[in-house]
Amino acid sequence: TSSALLEVASTESVVVGASLRTTIPDLKNIVHFYTPDGSKRGRRRWLETLMTTFNNVSEHPQSHIWTLLSARFGSRLPARMAELLSTTKLHAFDRQDTTYTSFDGLKIGITVFVPKNVDKGSTLPVLVRWHGGALINGGRDYEPWFPRWIIELTALHKAIIVCPDYRLLPESPGLDILSDLHTFYTWLHTSLSSFLTSSFSDSHPTPDLSNILITGESAGGYMAIQSSLLGETKGIKAVIAHYPMIDLQDAWYSIPSHKEIFNQPPPSYPPGWLDAQLKVARTAAPVTSRIPKEEDLDLFVALLQQGRYTEILGADSSLFPLENLKKVKEEGKPLMPMWIFHGDEDSIIPIQGTWKFMEEVKSVFGENGARKVESRVVVGKEHGFDNDEVGLEVDWVIEAQEWLKEYWP
């Protein structure tokens, strides 16, 4: 963060008209004094002190630091520093939560994020984000798995983010997950507008439900693609799928074999562990959010090793995107624009599934019918590679943005 402020100092020097020979040392002294080791803790201490300094010196505009940075951030300078200190990646948004459906007392939640500082009553595009986790883990508001570049993209276009939970495997079968998918889109089109009116009284935004982008990572990519293939296309302009689960009938998911995840040998599971887990799940209440602990044995990895993932997902053809692709063609419907990207070293969700999907798209729809569906291989990348280090300035993200301009917002 300190380097970012120094960059601001350089770029804003002409506007301020101040001498960098005096201004930059002021900034550097603060940085070096409070972050001698460059540690995260030290940077936070520096930011907290700088925040206090800004609040105290705002009455003294002759301060070099205050003059320089206030030219960049204006009256929002203290608020900007609060953002830098924030523990959430979604600090540029206001948040409200609600329920979009319930089963036997289980409420299935949804989180809505509205950009701050939008004009009251603005009509805003919508981004729906489905969380990942192999349909077994994850949750709608688990930020470590929420790609930073998607948040930045949404903020750039002043869009509303809508994040639904859904029932998870193995307590619920795959068809229940698809049922939640359909129920969510009904809620989106019938209840989002009124929810925004009642819950965001300051901004009072209106969602543009004819201008929707669907995104999702891994299992969320599966949910995003399934949305477009299972008829939930109303208002949807495009789909972005991050390293998605697609070919769930492949041997990777259905045949026992030695599989190394993240270049690690298979963990040692106690005899009968997986059977015991699945037996408990059969009579357990549905689960809509599950964040695995690092020390826990991974159910998904166990299912992969023993080739039983497809078994717990279910056998209905609607569960499999490759089958749904053919149905879309049979019904005479067009494909939604899709951008699919995948790392070629993905050891959890093999990239071969994405390749097969693209081959099927061309085979079923022909070159012309498939022209709106594009895929990108990101060389040398593992599963979940678009982490917090990836922002809008990364090459393949820039390419995705260029593609998206044709469709959204």
C-alpha positions as CSV (number, residue, x, y, z in Angstrom):
1,T,0.0,0.0,0.0
2,S,2.9,2.4,0.7
3,S,4.2,1.9,-2.8
4,A,0.7,2.8,-4.1
5,L,0.8,6.0,-2.1
6,L,4.2,6.9,-3.4
7,E,2.9,6.3,-6.9
8,V,0.1,8.7,-6.2
9,A,2.6,11.2,-5.1
10,S,4.5,10.9,-8.4
11,T,1.4,11.1,-10.7
12,E,-0.3,13.9,-8.8
13,S,2.7,16.2,-8.4
14,V,1.8,18.4,-11.4
15,V,-1.7,18.9,-10.0
16,V,-0.5,19.8,-6.6
17,G,2.4,21.9,-7.8
18,A,4.4,20.8,-4.7
19,S,8.1,20.1,-4.6
20,L,8.7,16.3,-4.7
21,R,12.1,17.0,-3.1
22,T,10.2,17.8,0.1
23,T,7.0,15.8,-0.3
24,I,8.5,12.4,-1.2
25,P,10.9,12.3,1.8
26,D,7.9,13.1,4.1
27,L,6.2,10.0,2.8
28,K,9.3,7.8,2.8
29,N,10.1,8.8,6.4
30,I,6.6,7.6,7.5
31,V,6.9,4.4,5.5
32,H,10.4,3.5,6.7
33,F,9.7,4.4,10.3
34,Y,6.6,2.3,10.6
35,T,7.6,-0.6,8.3
36,P,11.3,-1.2,8.9
37,D,10.9,-4.9,8.0
38,G,8.2,-4.5,5.4
39,S,5.9,-6.8,7.4
40,K,2.2,-6.8,6.9
41,R,1.8,-5.9,10.6
42,G,4.1,-3.0,10.1
43,R,2.3,-1.8,7.1
44,R,-1.0,-1.9,9.0
45,R,0.5,0.0,11.9
46,W,1.8,2.6,9.4
47,L,-1.6,2.9,7.8
48,E,-3.4,3.3,11.1
49,T,-0.9,6.0,12.1
50,L,-1.2,7.7,8.8
51,M,-5.0,7.6,9.1
52,T,-4.8,9.3,12.5
53,T,-2.3,11.9,11.1
54,F,-4.7,12.7,8.2
55,N,-7.6,13.3,10.6
56,N,-5.4,15.6,12.8
57,V,-3.8,17.6,10.0
58,S,-6.8,18.2,7.9
59,E,-7.1,21.6,9.5
60,H,-3.5,22.4,8.3
61,P,-3.5,22.2,4.5
62,Q,0.1,23.4,4.4
63,S,1.1,19.8,5.3
64,H,3.0,18.3,2.3
65,I,1.4,14.9,2.7
66,W,-2.1,16.2,3.2
67,T,-1.9,18.6,0.3
68,L,-0.5,16.0,-2.1
69,L,-2.9,13.2,-1.3
70,S,-6.0,15.3,-0.9
71,A,-5.5,16.4,-4.5
72,R,-6.0,12.8,-5.4
73,F,-8.7,11.7,-3.0
74,G,-10.3,15.1,-2.1
75,S,-12.7,15.1,0.9
76,R,-12.8,11.3,0.7
77,L,-9.2,11.0,1.9
78,P,-10.0,9.6,5.4
79,A,-12.6,7.3,3.9
80,R,-10.1,6.1,1.3
81,M,-7.6,5.3,4.1
82,A,-10.4,3.4,5.9
83,E,-10.9,1.4,2.7
84,L,-7.2,0.5,2.7
85,L,-7.5,-0.7,6.3
86,S,-10.6,-2.7,5.6
87,T,-10.6,-6.4,6.1
88,T,-13.1,-7.1,3.3
89,K,-12.4,-7.1,-0.5
90,L,-15.9,-5.7,-1.0
91,H,-15.3,-2.4,0.8
92,A,-16.6,-0.5,-2.2
93,F,-20.1,-2.0,-1.8
94,D,-22.9,-1.9,0.7
95,R,-24.2,-5.4,1.8
96,Q,-27.6,-6.8,2.7
97,D,-28.6,-10.5,3.2
98,T,-31.9,-12.2,2.8
99,T,-33.4,-15.7,2.0
100,Y,-34.6,-16.7,-1.4
101,T,-36.1,-20.0,-0.5
102,S,-36.4,-22.5,2.4
103,F,-37.0,-26.2,2.9
104,D,-38.1,-27.8,6.2
105,G,-37.0,-24.8,8.2
106,L,-33.7,-24.5,6.3
107,K,-33.3,-21.0,4.9
108,I,-31.2,-20.7,1.8
109,G,-29.5,-17.3,1.8
110,I,-28.5,-14.7,-0.7
111,T,-26.2,-11.7,-0.4
112,V,-26.6,-8.6,-2.4
113,F,-23.8,-6.0,-2.8
114,V,-24.6,-2.5,-4.1
115,P,-21.8,-0.1,-5.1
116,K,-21.3,2.8,-2.7
117,N,-21.6,6.4,-3.9
118,V,-24.0,5.7,-6.8
119,D,-26.6,8.3,-7.6
120,K,-29.8,7.6,-5.8
121,G,-32.3,5.8,-8.0
122,S,-29.7,4.6,-10.5
123,T,-30.5,1.7,-12.8
124,L,-27.5,-0.7,-12.5
125,P,-26.4,-3.8,-14.3
126,V,-26.4,-7.1,-12.4
127,L,-23.6,-9.7,-11.9
128,V,-24.6,-13.1,-10.5
129,R,-21.7,-15.0,-8.9
130,W,-22.0,-18.7,-8.0
131,H,-19.4,-19.9,-5.5
132,G,-17.2,-22.9,-6.0
133,G,-16.2,-25.8,-3.8
134,A,-17.0,-29.0,-5.9
135,L,-20.7,-28.6,-5.0
136,I,-19.6,-29.9,-1.6
137,N,-17.8,-26.9,0.1
138,G,-17.9,-23.1,0.0
139,G,-20.4,-20.4,0.7
140,R,-21.8,-17.3,-0.9
141,D,-19.8,-14.9,1.2
142,Y,-16.5,-16.8,1.7
143,E,-14.2,-14.1,0.5
144,P,-11.0,-16.1,0.1
145,W,-12.6,-17.8,-2.9
146,F,-14.1,-14.6,-4.3
147,P,-11.8,-13.5,-7.2
148,R,-10.6,-9.9,-6.7
149,W,-10.7,-9.2,-10.4
150,I,-14.5,-10.0,-10.6
151,I,-15.1,-7.6,-7.7
152,E,-13.0,-4.9,-9.5
153,L,-14.9,-5.5,-12.7
154,T,-18.2,-5.1,-11.0
155,A,-17.1,-1.9,-9.2
156,L,-15.8,-0.6,-12.6
157,H,-19.2,-0.9,-14.1
158,K,-21.1,0.0,-11.0
159,A,-23.0,-3.2,-11.1
160,I,-25.0,-5.0,-8.4
161,I,-23.5,-8.3,-7.2
162,V,-25.9,-11.1,-6.3
163,C,-24.4,-14.2,-4.5
164,P,-26.7,-17.2,-3.8
165,D,-26.1,-20.2,-1.6
166,Y,-27.4,-23.6,-2.7
167,R,-27.8,-27.0,-1.1
168,L,-24.6,-29.0,-1.1
169,L,-23.5,-32.6,-1.7
170,P,-23.6,-35.2,-0.2
171,E,-26.4,-34.3,2.1
172,S,-28.5,-33.2,-0.9
173,P,-28.5,-34.9,-4.3
174,G,-27.5,-33.0,-7.5
175,L,-31.1,-32.5,-8.6
176,D,-31.8,-30.5,-5.4
177,I,-28.9,-28.2,-6.4
178,L,-30.5,-27.7,-9.8
179,S,-33.8,-27.0,-8.1
180,D,-32.2,-24.3,-6.1
181,L,-30.6,-22.9,-9.3
182,H,-34.1,-22.5,-10.9
183,T,-35.6,-21.1,-7.7
184,F,-32.9,-18.5,-7.4
185,Y,-33.6,-17.1,-10.9
186,T,-37.3,-16.9,-10.1
187,W,-36.4,-14.8,-7.0
188,L,-34.0,-12.7,-9.0
189,H,-36.6,-11.7,-11.5
190,T,-39.6,-11.3,-9.1
191,S,-38.0,-10.1,-5.8
192,L,-34.7,-8.4,-6.3
193,S,-36.2,-5.1,-7.2
194,S,-38.4,-4.9,-4.1
195,F,-35.5,-6.1,-1.9
196,L,-33.3,-3.3,-3.1
197,T,-36.0,-0.8,-2.5
198,S,-36.6,-2.0,1.1
199,S,-33.0,-2.7,2.1
200,F,-30.9,0.0,0.4
201,S,-32.8,3.1,1.3
202,D,-29.9,5.4,0.8
203,S,-29.1,4.5,-2.8
204,H,-32.5,3.1,-3.8
205,P,-31.0,1.4,-6.9
206,T,-33.0,-0.3,-9.6
207,P,-31.6,-3.5,-11.1
208,D,-31.4,-3.8,-14.9
209,L,-32.7,-7.3,-15.2
210,S,-32.2,-7.3,-18.9
211,N,-28.4,-6.8,-18.4
212,I,-27.1,-9.7,-16.3
213,L,-23.6,-11.3,-16.3
214,I,-23.3,-14.8,-14.7
215,T,-19.9,-15.8,-13.3
216,G,-18.6,-18.7,-11.1
217,E,-15.5,-20.5,-10.2
218,S,-15.0,-24.3,-10.4
219,A,-18.3,-25.7,-9.2
220,G,-19.6,-22.2,-9.6
221,G,-18.5,-22.3,-13.2
222,Y,-20.6,-25.5,-13.5
223,M,-23.6,-23.6,-12.0
224,A,-23.0,-20.6,-14.4
225,I,-22.8,-22.8,-17.5
226,Q,-25.8,-24.9,-16.3
227,S,-27.8,-21.7,-15.9
228,S,-27.4,-20.9,-19.6
229,L,-28.1,-24.5,-20.7
230,L,-31.1,-25.2,-18.5
231,G,-33.2,-22.3,-19.8
232,E,-32.4,-19.6,-17.3
233,T,-31.4,-17.2,-20.0
234,K,-33.8,-14.3,-19.3
235,G,-31.8,-11.1,-19.2
236,I,-28.5,-12.9,-19.3
237,K,-26.0,-11.3,-21.6
238,A,-23.0,-13.5,-21.0
239,V,-21.4,-16.2,-18.9
240,I,-17.8,-16.2,-17.5
241,A,-16.8,-19.7,-16.2
242,H,-13.5,-20.0,-14.2
243,Y,-11.9,-23.5,-14.5
244,P,-15.4,-25.1,-14.5
245,M,-16.5,-28.6,-13.6
246,I,-18.0,-29.8,-16.9
247,D,-17.4,-33.4,-17.9
248,L,-18.7,-35.0,-14.7
249,Q,-19.2,-38.4,-16.4
250,D,-15.4,-38.6,-17.1
251,A,-13.3,-41.4,-15.5
252,W,-11.7,-38.7,-13.4
253,Y,-14.9,-38.5,-11.3
254,S,-16.2,-42.0,-11.7
255,I,-13.3,-44.5,-11.8
256,P,-11.0,-45.3,-8.8
257,S,-7.4,-44.3,-9.5
258,H,-4.3,-42.7,-8.0
259,K,-4.8,-38.9,-8.3
260,E,-2.3,-36.3,-7.0
261,I,-3.9,-33.1,-6.1
262,F,-1.7,-30.0,-6.0
263,N,1.3,-32.4,-6.6
264,Q,0.6,-34.1,-3.3
265,P,0.2,-37.9,-2.9
266,P,-3.3,-39.0,-1.8
267,P,-4.0,-38.5,1.9
268,S,-4.3,-41.6,4.1
269,Y,-8.0,-42.2,4.9
270,P,-9.0,-44.5,7.7
271,P,-10.6,-47.8,6.4
272,G,-14.3,-47.2,5.7
273,W,-14.0,-43.4,6.3
274,L,-15.8,-42.5,3.0
275,D,-18.6,-45.0,3.5
276,A,-19.2,-43.7,7.0
277,Q,-19.3,-40.1,5.8
278,L,-21.8,-40.9,3.1
279,K,-24.0,-43.0,5.4
280,V,-24.2,-40.1,7.8
281,A,-25.0,-37.7,5.0
282,R,-27.9,-39.8,3.8
283,T,-29.9,-38.9,6.9
284,A,-28.4,-35.5,7.7
285,A,-30.1,-32.2,7.3
286,P,-29.3,-30.3,4.1
287,V,-26.2,-28.0,4.2
288,T,-25.9,-24.7,2.3
289,S,-22.4,-23.6,3.4
290,R,-19.3,-25.5,4.4
291,I,-15.8,-24.1,4.8
292,P,-13.3,-26.9,5.2
293,K,-10.6,-26.6,7.8
294,E,-7.0,-27.2,6.7
295,E,-6.7,-30.2,9.1
296,D,-9.9,-31.9,7.9
297,L,-9.8,-34.9,5.6
298,D,-11.2,-33.7,2.2
299,L,-14.4,-35.5,1.2
300,F,-14.1,-34.4,-2.4
301,V,-10.5,-35.8,-2.7
302,A,-11.7,-39.0,-1.2
303,L,-14.6,-39.2,-3.7
304,L,-12.1,-38.6,-6.6
305,Q,-9.7,-41.2,-5.4
306,Q,-12.4,-43.8,-5.1
307,G,-14.2,-42.7,-8.3
308,R,-17.5,-42.1,-6.5
309,Y,-18.2,-38.4,-7.2
310,T,-20.6,-39.1,-10.1
311,E,-22.4,-41.6,-7.8
312,I,-23.3,-39.0,-5.2
313,L,-24.1,-36.3,-7.8
314,G,-26.8,-38.5,-9.5
315,A,-27.5,-40.0,-12.8
316,D,-30.2,-37.7,-14.3
317,S,-29.0,-36.3,-17.7
318,S,-29.8,-32.7,-16.7
319,L,-26.9,-32.9,-14.2
320,F,-24.4,-33.1,-17.1
321,P,-23.6,-30.0,-19.2
322,L,-22.5,-32.0,-22.2
323,E,-25.9,-33.7,-22.3
324,N,-27.7,-30.4,-21.8
325,L,-25.7,-28.9,-24.7
326,K,-27.3,-31.4,-27.1
327,K,-30.8,-30.6,-25.7
328,V,-30.3,-26.9,-26.3
329,K,-29.6,-27.7,-30.0
330,E,-32.6,-30.1,-30.2
331,E,-34.9,-27.4,-28.9
332,G,-33.6,-25.0,-31.5
333,K,-32.2,-22.5,-29.0
334,P,-29.0,-20.5,-29.4
335,L,-26.0,-20.7,-27.1
336,M,-25.4,-17.9,-24.7
337,P,-22.1,-16.0,-25.1
338,M,-19.6,-17.8,-22.9
339,W,-16.0,-17.1,-21.9
340,I,-14.3,-20.1,-20.3
341,F,-10.8,-20.0,-19.0
342,H,-8.7,-22.8,-17.4
343,G,-5.2,-23.4,-16.2
344,D,-3.4,-26.2,-18.1
345,E,-1.9,-27.5,-14.9
346,D,-5.2,-27.9,-13.0
347,S,-4.9,-31.0,-10.8
348,I,-8.4,-30.9,-9.4
349,I,-10.7,-30.1,-12.3
350,P,-8.7,-31.3,-15.4
351,I,-8.7,-28.9,-18.3
352,Q,-9.6,-31.8,-20.6
353,G,-13.3,-31.2,-19.5
354,T,-13.2,-27.7,-20.9
355,W,-11.5,-28.9,-24.1
356,K,-14.2,-31.6,-24.5
357,F,-17.0,-29.0,-24.0
358,M,-15.5,-26.7,-26.7
359,E,-15.2,-29.7,-29.1
360,E,-18.9,-30.6,-28.4
361,V,-20.0,-27.0,-28.9
362,K,-18.4,-27.0,-32.4
363,S,-19.7,-30.5,-33.2
364,V,-23.3,-29.8,-32.1
365,F,-23.7,-26.2,-33.2
366,G,-21.1,-25.8,-36.0
367,E,-18.5,-23.1,-36.3
368,N,-21.0,-20.4,-36.8
369,G,-23.3,-21.4,-33.9
370,A,-20.3,-21.7,-31.6
371,R,-18.6,-18.4,-32.4
372,K,-19.9,-16.7,-29.2
373,V,-18.3,-19.4,-27.0
374,E,-14.7,-18.9,-26.4
375,S,-12.1,-20.6,-24.2
376,R,-8.6,-19.5,-23.0
377,V,-5.8,-21.7,-21.7
378,V,-3.8,-20.0,-19.0
379,V,-0.4,-21.7,-19.3
380,G,1.3,-23.0,-16.2
381,K,-1.6,-22.3,-13.8
382,E,-3.2,-24.6,-11.2
383,H,-6.8,-24.7,-9.9
384,G,-8.0,-21.4,-8.4
385,F,-5.2,-19.4,-9.9
386,D,-7.1,-16.1,-10.2
387,N,-6.5,-15.3,-6.5
388,D,-6.0,-11.9,-4.8
389,E,-2.9,-11.3,-6.9
390,V,-4.9,-11.1,-10.1
391,G,-6.5,-7.8,-10.9
392,L,-7.9,-6.1,-14.0
393,E,-4.4,-5.3,-15.3
394,V,-3.4,-9.0,-15.9
395,D,-3.1,-9.9,-19.6
396,W,-5.7,-12.6,-19.8
397,V,-8.2,-10.6,-17.7
398,I,-7.7,-7.7,-20.2
399,E,-8.5,-10.1,-23.0
400,A,-11.7,-11.2,-21.1
401,Q,-12.8,-7.6,-20.7
402,E,-12.3,-6.9,-24.4
403,W,-14.5,-9.9,-25.2
404,L,-17.1,-8.9,-22.6
405,K,-17.5,-5.4,-24.0
406,E,-19.6,-6.8,-26.9
407,Y,-22.2,-8.2,-24.5
408,W,-22.1,-6.6,-21.0
409,P,-22.9,-4.2,-19.5
